[in-house]
Amino acid sequence: MLASRWHHTDLRFVALLPLVLFLPAVVAFFVNPSVAWGEYLGVFFHLSILFLVSRLDAAPWAKAAGYGWVALDVLAGILMINEVAHDTAWAVRLGGHVLAGVWIVSSSLVGKTWPVRAVGVVTGLWLAGYSFVGNVLPESFLRPAGILILVWFALLAIFDRSHGERAAAPTSSTSAAGAV
């Protein structure tokens, strides 16, 4: 029932869930970045990405980077909620964003459609790249990456062809029987 190859929900839902959870946080980031509830939503947003990391095609090391991003960003959110110094929590978050960039770029490059690939590569590079210059650029320079990741989630949901591909693909027992 909980086998690693069994998908509990379809990719469309798994891509839309973080979009729905992150959209209010992005709006808050533009309107009032210090709003407390944004961190709570951010923690749930990042936890929802666990399902997406497991579903998207990527090398095992890239998936590990995705899981690492989730772990570090959840940690950063909990640090912020518990009023740990902003500079400490922010540094943890930026470290996680490097891993996010690795996973987003890697999983996008093996995507089947050019919009997913293009937006994913730009999003991942922006997110990871900002981490290296975040000490000299204001946080507002990270805002476009927030919008881009929402677009990337939407594109993943729009271009999901997993249902049709699964129906057309032969099962492992069928292909094994045919190979004998």
HUNORBEL-V745891 format. One record per helix or strand. SS is the DSSP state (H for helix, E for strand). FROM is the first residue (numbers start at 0). TO is the last residue. If there is no record, write none. Layout:
# HUNORBEL-V745891
{{SS	FROM	TO} {SS	FROM	TO}}
This chain:
# HUNORBEL-V745891
{{H	10	30} {H	36	54} {H	59	80} {H	85	108} {H	113	132} {H	138	157} {H	161	167} {H	171	178}}
